[in-house]
Amino acid sequence: MRTTFSTLALILVLAGCGTPDPLEGEGLANATTTFLVPTTTTLVPTTTTLVVPQDLAGADLSGANLAGANLTYANLYEADLSYAYLYEADLSYADLSYADLSYADLSYADLYEAYLYEAYLYEADLSGANLYEADLTYADLSYAFLTYADLSGAYLTYANLHEADLHEADLSYADLSYADLSGAYLSYAYLSYADL
């Protein structure tokens, strides 16, 4: 069963942000209050960071504004986050396997040890993102922007990095075995102890 925007819409309506347009993602742009969503139905207001539900498997969040959102340990398996704005979002330990992140803005996002197995990141902006020890096995990062990204210790086995911009990216200790690096821009990239 494919999760829709309904859970997130309920939270935003209760926060006074209105009903979000699932095609535009505008409802998240005005969110200023944090709501923690535990396993019960109680909503607990806290401070100023948007904390969204942690089980968003298959959710359609294309074009959503999730800048600075706390998505730590979130289940985003097969979620559609294409064109989403995730600037400085915390996605550490999140499951983004098979997720569509094409054209998404993940600049300066924290993806520490995130699981991105076979994720689709075509032309995604990951500039300055923390991908330390992230699993990007079979991920499609073709034409992605990874300038200044921390990919140290990341698993990039069989990843597609065709024409990816890895200028000054840290790939130390990364596993790049069988990765497609054709046309990748690697100037000043740090490749110490990387498995090529």
Protein Blocks (a to p, Z undefined) as FASTA:
>chain_A
ZZdfklmmmmmmmnonopadfklommmmmpcbdcdddfblbdcdffkbccddfblghiac
ehiacehiacehiacehiafehiacehiafehiacehiafehiafehiacehiafehiaf
ehiafehiacehiafehiacehiacehiafehiacehiafehiafehiafehiafehiaf
ehiacehiafehiaZZ
